[in-house]
Amino acid sequence: MNTRSSIKVWDPIVRLFHWGLVGAFVIAYVTEEDFLNLHVWAGYIVLALVVVRVFWGFIGTPYARFSSFIFSPRTIKKYLTETLLRRAKRYLGHNPAGGAMIVLLLISLIMTTLTGIAIYGIEENAGPLAPWLAHAGEFWEEATEETHEFFANFTLFLVFIHLGGVVIESLIHKENLVRSMINGYKRAES
């Protein structure tokens, strides 16, 4: 698809991270206690993917770097207002709202996975934190489980907002953003 009218924006690491995260998060979210081993391994995969993405956010390709899509709150607010008015500027990489969503999702996923590892140590006496948390007590078990569930559900909430943003942006700029996250290319011109 590399033509004069398209440009490679999303590198293979960003695309594999994105779709791998979709799969691992869905598996972790729907399995929970019914298939604990699958739930735990999907959670570990989510954490590994997030670690790779954070690392790639500092040393990756230009559009993958945090420096290319972290904007000030003022810029994000202006962008959202312009989006509501259907006159938002088109970005080749992540737009200000998309950049903010990535940061929120990464934070929420880190909290979800770390509390998941903690609850696994507390309830199952398993995982890397088990030696320190196996006898944490009922209060910490409940608090950790509630925190884990909150962040898992908050992540899902963010995913729905993200999907809505993708649809809106695709319509405003007449561009299939899902396809670009599959093949890596976006339209070169504005």
CYANA upper distance limits for C-alpha pairs under 8 A (distance plus 0.5 A):
  1 MET  CA      6 SER  CA      7.89
  1 MET  CA    185 TYR  CA      7.95
  2 ASN  CA      6 SER  CA      6.52
  2 ASN  CA      7 ILE  CA      7.18
  2 ASN  CA      8 LYS  CA      7.90
  2 ASN  CA    185 TYR  CA      8.08
  3 THR  CA      7 ILE  CA      8.09
  4 ARG  CA    188 ALA  CA      8.28
  5 SER  CA    187 ARG  CA      6.35
  5 SER  CA    188 ALA  CA      5.80
  5 SER  CA    189 GLU  CA      7.32
  6 SER  CA    185 TYR  CA      6.63
  6 SER  CA    186 LYS  CA      5.97
  6 SER  CA    187 ARG  CA      4.90
  6 SER  CA    188 ALA  CA      5.15
  6 SER  CA    189 GLU  CA      8.34
  7 ILE  CA    185 TYR  CA      5.85
  7 ILE  CA    186 LYS  CA      6.03
  7 ILE  CA    187 ARG  CA      6.76
  7 ILE  CA    188 ALA  CA      5.82
  8 LYS  CA    184 GLY  CA      6.07
  8 LYS  CA    185 TYR  CA      4.93
  8 LYS  CA    186 LYS  CA      7.05
  9 VAL  CA     63 TYR  CA      6.87
  9 VAL  CA     92 LEU  CA      7.52
  9 VAL  CA     93 GLY  CA      7.08
  9 VAL  CA    184 GLY  CA      6.14
  9 VAL  CA    185 TYR  CA      6.08
  9 VAL  CA    186 LYS  CA      6.96
 10 TRP  CA     14 VAL  CA      6.56
 10 TRP  CA     15 ARG  CA      6.92
 10 TRP  CA     63 TYR  CA      7.46
 10 TRP  CA     64 ALA  CA      7.81
 10 TRP  CA    180 SER  CA      8.01
 10 TRP  CA    181 MET  CA      7.09
 10 TRP  CA    183 ASN  CA      8.44
 10 TRP  CA    184 GLY  CA      4.88
 10 TRP  CA    185 TYR  CA      7.25
 11 ASP  CA     15 ARG  CA      6.90
 11 ASP  CA     61 THR  CA      7.62
 11 ASP  CA     64 ALA  CA      8.28
 11 ASP  CA    184 GLY  CA      6.69
 12 PRO  CA     16 LEU  CA      6.38
 12 PRO  CA    184 GLY  CA      8.00
 13 ILE  CA     17 PHE  CA      6.38
 14 VAL  CA     18 HIS  CA      6.57
 14 VAL  CA     53 ARG  CA      7.87
 14 VAL  CA     64 ALA  CA      7.32
 15 ARG  CA     19 TRP  CA      6.75
 15 ARG  CA    181 MET  CA      6.38
 15 ARG  CA    182 ILE  CA      7.08
 15 ARG  CA    184 GLY  CA      7.77
 16 LEU  CA     20 GLY  CA      6.14
 17 PHE  CA     21 LEU  CA      6.28
 17 PHE  CA     49 LEU  CA      6.53
 17 PHE  CA     50 VAL  CA      8.43
 17 PHE  CA     53 ARG  CA      7.40
 18 HIS  CA     22 VAL  CA      6.80
 19 TRP  CA     23 GLY  CA      6.83
 20 GLY  CA     24 ALA  CA      6.56
 20 GLY  CA     49 LEU  CA      8.14
 21 LEU  CA     25 PHE  CA      6.27
 21 LEU  CA     45 ILE  CA      8.46
 21 LEU  CA     46 VAL  CA      6.44
 21 LEU  CA     49 LEU  CA      7.25
 22 VAL  CA     26 VAL  CA      6.64
 23 GLY  CA     27 ILE  CA      6.71
 24 ALA  CA     28 ALA  CA      6.59
 24 ALA  CA     42 ALA  CA      5.52
 24 ALA  CA     43 GLY  CA      7.55
 24 ALA  CA     45 ILE  CA      6.98
 24 ALA  CA     46 VAL  CA      6.43
 25 PHE  CA     29 TYR  CA      6.40
 25 PHE  CA     42 ALA  CA      7.35
 25 PHE  CA     43 GLY  CA      7.71
 25 PHE  CA     46 VAL  CA      6.99
 26 VAL  CA     30 VAL  CA      6.63
 27 ILE  CA     31 THR  CA      6.55
 27 ILE  CA     38 LEU  CA      8.16
 27 ILE  CA     39 HIS  CA      7.26
 27 ILE  CA     42 ALA  CA      6.79
 28 ALA  CA     32 GLU  CA      6.86
 28 ALA  CA     38 LEU  CA      7.73
 28 ALA  CA     39 HIS  CA      5.03
 28 ALA  CA     40 VAL  CA      7.70
 28 ALA  CA     42 ALA  CA      5.68
 28 ALA  CA     43 GLY  CA      6.42
 29 TYR  CA     39 HIS  CA      8.03
 29 TYR  CA    152 ALA  CA      7.85
 31 THR  CA     35 PHE  CA      5.91
 31 THR  CA     36 LEU  CA      7.53
 31 THR  CA     38 LEU  CA      7.54
 31 THR  CA     39 HIS  CA      5.99
 32 GLU  CA     36 LEU  CA      6.51
 32 GLU  CA     39 HIS  CA      6.02
 33 GLU  CA     39 HIS  CA      7.95
 35 PHE  CA     39 HIS  CA      6.63
 36 LEU  CA     40 VAL  CA      6.51
 37 ASN  CA     41 TRP  CA      6.67
 38 LEU  CA     42 ALA  CA      6.51
 39 HIS  CA     43 GLY  CA      6.66
 40 VAL  CA     44 TYR  CA      6.76
 40 VAL  CA    116 GLY  CA      8.47
 41 TRP  CA     45 ILE  CA      6.69
 42 ALA  CA     46 VAL  CA      6.72
 43 GLY  CA     47 LEU  CA      6.77
 43 GLY  CA    113 THR  CA      6.49
 43 GLY  CA    116 GLY  CA      8.03
 44 TYR  CA     48 ALA  CA      6.63
 44 TYR  CA    113 THR  CA      7.79
 45 ILE  CA     49 LEU  CA      6.55
 46 VAL  CA     50 VAL  CA      6.65
 46 VAL  CA    109 LEU  CA      8.11
 46 VAL  CA    113 THR  CA      7.86
 47 LEU  CA     51 VAL  CA      6.68
 47 LEU  CA    109 LEU  CA      7.96
 47 LEU  CA    110 ILE  CA      7.22
 47 LEU  CA    113 THR  CA      6.56
 48 ALA  CA     52 VAL  CA      6.77
 49 LEU  CA     53 ARG  CA      6.60
 50 VAL  CA     54 VAL  CA      6.57
 50 VAL  CA    106 LEU  CA      7.18
 50 VAL  CA    109 LEU  CA      8.07
 50 VAL  CA    110 ILE  CA      7.87
 51 VAL  CA     55 PHE  CA      6.70
 52 VAL  CA     56 TRP  CA      6.50
 53 ARG  CA     57 GLY  CA      6.45
 54 VAL  CA     58 PHE  CA      7.46
 55 PHE  CA     59 ILE  CA      7.15
 55 PHE  CA     60 GLY  CA      8.34
 56 TRP  CA     60 GLY  CA      5.01
 56 TRP  CA     61 THR  CA      8.41
 56 TRP  CA     64 ALA  CA      7.37
 56 TRP  CA     65 ARG  CA      7.33
 57 GLY  CA     64 ALA  CA      6.13
 57 GLY  CA     65 ARG  CA      4.65
 57 GLY  CA     66 PHE  CA      5.53
 57 GLY  CA     67 SER  CA      8.48
 58 PHE  CA     65 ARG  CA      5.94
 58 PHE  CA     66 PHE  CA      6.93
 58 PHE  CA     67 SER  CA      8.35
 59 ILE  CA     65 ARG  CA      7.24
 60 GLY  CA     64 ALA  CA      6.15
 60 GLY  CA     65 ARG  CA      6.25
 61 THR  CA     65 ARG  CA      6.91
 62 PRO  CA     68 SER  CA      7.33
 63 TYR  CA     68 SER  CA      6.50
 63 TYR  CA     69 PHE  CA      8.24
 63 TYR  CA     93 GLY  CA      5.89
 63 TYR  CA     94 HIS  CA      7.95
 64 ALA  CA     68 SER  CA      7.80
 65 ARG  CA     69 PHE  CA      7.76
 66 PHE  CA     70 ILE  CA      6.25
 68 SER  CA     93 GLY  CA      8.14
 68 SER  CA     94 HIS  CA      8.27
 69 PHE  CA     93 GLY  CA      7.93
 69 PHE  CA     94 HIS  CA      6.20
 69 PHE  CA     95 ASN  CA      7.13
 69 PHE  CA     96 PRO  CA      6.81
 69 PHE  CA     98 GLY  CA      8.38
 69 PHE  CA     99 GLY  CA      5.43
 69 PHE  CA    100 ALA  CA      8.42
 70 ILE  CA     96 PRO  CA      7.40
 70 ILE  CA     99 GLY  CA      6.15
 70 ILE  CA    100 ALA  CA      7.26
 71 PHE  CA     75 THR  CA      6.62
 71 PHE  CA     76 ILE  CA      6.98
 71 PHE  CA     96 PRO  CA      6.29
 71 PHE  CA     99 GLY  CA      7.86
 71 PHE  CA    100 ALA  CA      8.08
 72 SER  CA     76 ILE  CA      6.84
 73 PRO  CA     77 LYS  CA      6.58
 74 ARG  CA     78 LYS  CA      6.65
 75 THR  CA     79 TYR  CA      6.53
 75 THR  CA     96 PRO  CA      7.33
 76 ILE  CA     80 LEU  CA      6.67
 76 ILE  CA     96 PRO  CA      5.55
 76 ILE  CA     97 ALA  CA      6.17
 76 ILE  CA    100 ALA  CA      8.10
 77 LYS  CA     81 THR  CA      6.69
 78 LYS  CA     82 GLU  CA      6.65
 79 TYR  CA     83 THR  CA      6.56
 79 TYR  CA     88 ALA  CA      6.62
 79 TYR  CA     89 LYS  CA      8.17
 79 TYR  CA     96 PRO  CA      7.05
 79 TYR  CA     97 ALA  CA      7.48
 80 LEU  CA     84 LEU  CA      6.79
 80 LEU  CA     88 ALA  CA      8.23
 80 LEU  CA     97 ALA  CA      7.27
 81 THR  CA     85 LEU  CA      6.94
 82 GLU  CA     86 ARG  CA      6.59
 82 GLU  CA     87 ARG  CA      5.79
 82 GLU  CA     88 ALA  CA      5.12
 82 GLU  CA     89 LYS  CA      8.39
 83 THR  CA     87 ARG  CA      6.33
 83 THR  CA     88 ALA  CA      5.18
 86 ARG  CA    172 ILE  CA      6.78
 87 ARG  CA    172 ILE  CA      8.22
 90 ARG  CA     95 ASN  CA      7.88
 90 ARG  CA    173 HIS  CA      7.33
 90 ARG  CA    190 SER  CA      6.95
 91 TYR  CA     95 ASN  CA      5.97
 92 LEU  CA    186 LYS  CA      7.52
 92 LEU  CA    188 ALA  CA      8.06
 94 HIS  CA     98 GLY  CA      5.88
 94 HIS  CA     99 GLY  CA      6.11
 95 ASN  CA     99 GLY  CA      6.53
 96 PRO  CA    100 ALA  CA      6.74
 97 ALA  CA    101 MET  CA      6.65
 98 GLY  CA    102 ILE  CA      6.72
 98 GLY  CA    162 HIS  CA      8.08
 98 GLY  CA    165 GLY  CA      8.35
 99 GLY  CA    103 VAL  CA      6.96
100 ALA  CA    104 LEU  CA      6.74
101 MET  CA    105 LEU  CA      6.46
101 MET  CA    158 LEU  CA      7.93
101 MET  CA    162 HIS  CA      7.44
102 ILE  CA    106 LEU  CA      6.55
103 VAL  CA    107 ILE  CA      6.71
104 LEU  CA    108 SER  CA      6.56
104 LEU  CA    158 LEU  CA      8.38
105 LEU  CA    109 LEU  CA      6.40
105 LEU  CA    155 THR  CA      6.78
105 LEU  CA    158 LEU  CA      7.27
105 LEU  CA    159 VAL  CA      8.42
106 LEU  CA    110 ILE  CA      6.56
107 ILE  CA    111 MET  CA      6.75
108 SER  CA    112 THR  CA      6.55
108 SER  CA    151 PHE  CA      6.30
108 SER  CA    152 ALA  CA      8.12
108 SER  CA    154 PHE  CA      7.67
108 SER  CA    155 THR  CA      6.35
109 LEU  CA    113 THR  CA      6.55
109 LEU  CA    151 PHE  CA      7.81
109 LEU  CA    152 ALA  CA      7.99
109 LEU  CA    155 THR  CA      7.18
110 ILE  CA    114 LEU  CA      6.50
111 MET  CA    115 THR  CA      6.48
111 MET  CA    148 HIS  CA      7.82
111 MET  CA    151 PHE  CA      6.96
112 THR  CA    116 GLY  CA      6.48
112 THR  CA    147 THR  CA      8.33
112 THR  CA    148 HIS  CA      5.74
112 THR  CA    149 GLU  CA      8.12
112 THR  CA    151 PHE  CA      5.64
112 THR  CA    152 ALA  CA      6.09
113 THR  CA    117 ILE  CA      6.64
113 THR  CA    148 HIS  CA      8.22
114 LEU  CA    118 ALA  CA      6.71
115 THR  CA    119 ILE  CA      6.55
115 THR  CA    144 THR  CA      6.56
115 THR  CA    145 GLU  CA      7.83
115 THR  CA    147 THR  CA      7.36
115 THR  CA    148 HIS  CA      5.63
116 GLY  CA    120 TYR  CA      6.57
116 GLY  CA    145 GLU  CA      8.16
116 GLY  CA    148 HIS  CA      6.39
117 ILE  CA    121 GLY  CA      6.79
117 ILE  CA    127 GLY  CA      7.10
117 ILE  CA    128 PRO  CA      7.90
117 ILE  CA    129 LEU  CA      7.32
118 ALA  CA    122 ILE  CA      6.73
118 ALA  CA    129 LEU  CA      6.59
118 ALA  CA    130 ALA  CA      8.11
118 ALA  CA    133 LEU  CA      7.54
118 ALA  CA    144 THR  CA      7.61
119 ILE  CA    123 GLU  CA      6.31
119 ILE  CA    124 GLU  CA      8.29
119 ILE  CA    141 GLU  CA      7.00
119 ILE  CA    144 THR  CA      6.55
119 ILE  CA    145 GLU  CA      6.60
119 ILE  CA    148 HIS  CA      8.47
120 TYR  CA    124 GLU  CA      5.80
120 TYR  CA    125 ASN  CA      7.18
120 TYR  CA    126 ALA  CA      6.44
120 TYR  CA    127 GLY  CA      6.88
120 TYR  CA    130 ALA  CA      7.95
121 GLY  CA    125 ASN  CA      5.07
121 GLY  CA    126 ALA  CA      5.30
121 GLY  CA    127 GLY  CA      6.08
121 GLY  CA    128 PRO  CA      7.72
121 GLY  CA    129 LEU  CA      5.81
121 GLY  CA    130 ALA  CA      4.38
121 GLY  CA    131 PRO  CA      8.07
121 GLY  CA    132 TRP  CA      8.45
121 GLY  CA    133 LEU  CA      6.14
121 GLY  CA    134 ALA  CA      6.06
122 ILE  CA    126 ALA  CA      8.28
122 ILE  CA    130 ALA  CA      6.92
122 ILE  CA    133 LEU  CA      5.61
122 ILE  CA    134 ALA  CA      4.96
122 ILE  CA    135 HIS  CA      7.14
122 ILE  CA    136 ALA  CA      6.88
122 ILE  CA    137 GLY  CA      8.48
122 ILE  CA    141 GLU  CA      6.76
123 GLU  CA    134 ALA  CA      7.55
123 GLU  CA    141 GLU  CA      7.63
124 GLU  CA    130 ALA  CA      8.47
124 GLU  CA    134 ALA  CA      8.14
125 ASN  CA    130 ALA  CA      5.45
125 ASN  CA    131 PRO  CA      8.06
125 ASN  CA    133 LEU  CA      8.14
125 ASN  CA    134 ALA  CA      5.50
126 ALA  CA    130 ALA  CA      5.60
126 ALA  CA    134 ALA  CA      8.49
129 LEU  CA    133 LEU  CA      6.53
129 LEU  CA    134 ALA  CA      8.48
130 ALA  CA    134 ALA  CA      5.56
132 TRP  CA    136 ALA  CA      8.39
136 ALA  CA    140 TRP  CA      6.48
136 ALA  CA    141 GLU  CA      7.45
137 GLY  CA    141 GLU  CA      6.71
138 GLU  CA    142 GLU  CA      6.62
139 PHE  CA    143 ALA  CA      6.59
140 TRP  CA    144 THR  CA      6.29
141 GLU  CA    145 GLU  CA      6.56
142 GLU  CA    146 GLU  CA      6.54
143 ALA  CA    147 THR  CA      6.63
144 THR  CA    148 HIS  CA      6.54
145 GLU  CA    149 GLU  CA      6.66
146 GLU  CA    150 PHE  CA      6.54
147 THR  CA    151 PHE  CA      6.74
148 HIS  CA    152 ALA  CA      6.65
149 GLU  CA    153 ASN  CA      6.60
150 PHE  CA    154 PHE  CA      6.43
151 PHE  CA    155 THR  CA      6.39
152 ALA  CA    156 LEU  CA      6.90
153 ASN  CA    157 PHE  CA      6.70
154 PHE  CA    158 LEU  CA      6.72
155 THR  CA    159 VAL  CA      6.68
156 LEU  CA    160 PHE  CA      6.94
157 PHE  CA    161 ILE  CA      7.00
158 LEU  CA    162 HIS  CA      6.52
159 VAL  CA    163 LEU  CA      6.63
160 PHE  CA    164 GLY  CA      6.73
161 ILE  CA    165 GLY  CA      6.66
162 HIS  CA    166 VAL  CA      6.71
163 LEU  CA    167 VAL  CA      6.82
164 GLY  CA    168 ILE  CA      6.67
165 GLY  CA    169 GLU  CA      6.45
166 VAL  CA    170 SER  CA      6.44
166 VAL  CA    177 LEU  CA      7.06
166 VAL  CA    178 VAL  CA      8.20
167 VAL  CA    171 LEU  CA      6.72
168 ILE  CA    172 ILE  CA      6.60
169 GLU  CA    173 HIS  CA      6.45
169 GLU  CA    174 LYS  CA      8.35
169 GLU  CA    175 GLU  CA      8.20
169 GLU  CA    177 LEU  CA      8.36
170 SER  CA    174 LYS  CA      5.87
170 SER  CA    175 GLU  CA      5.23
170 SER  CA    176 ASN  CA      5.92
170 SER  CA    177 LEU  CA      6.38
171 LEU  CA    175 GLU  CA      7.30
175 GLU  CA    186 LYS  CA      8.39
175 GLU  CA    187 ARG  CA      8.10
176 ASN  CA    180 SER  CA      7.04
177 LEU  CA    181 MET  CA      6.84
177 LEU  CA    186 LYS  CA      8.31
178 VAL  CA    182 ILE  CA      6.98
179 ARG  CA    183 ASN  CA      6.67
179 ARG  CA    184 GLY  CA      8.31
180 SER  CA    184 GLY  CA      5.38
180 SER  CA    185 TYR  CA      5.50
180 SER  CA    186 LYS  CA      6.15
181 MET  CA    185 TYR  CA      8.11
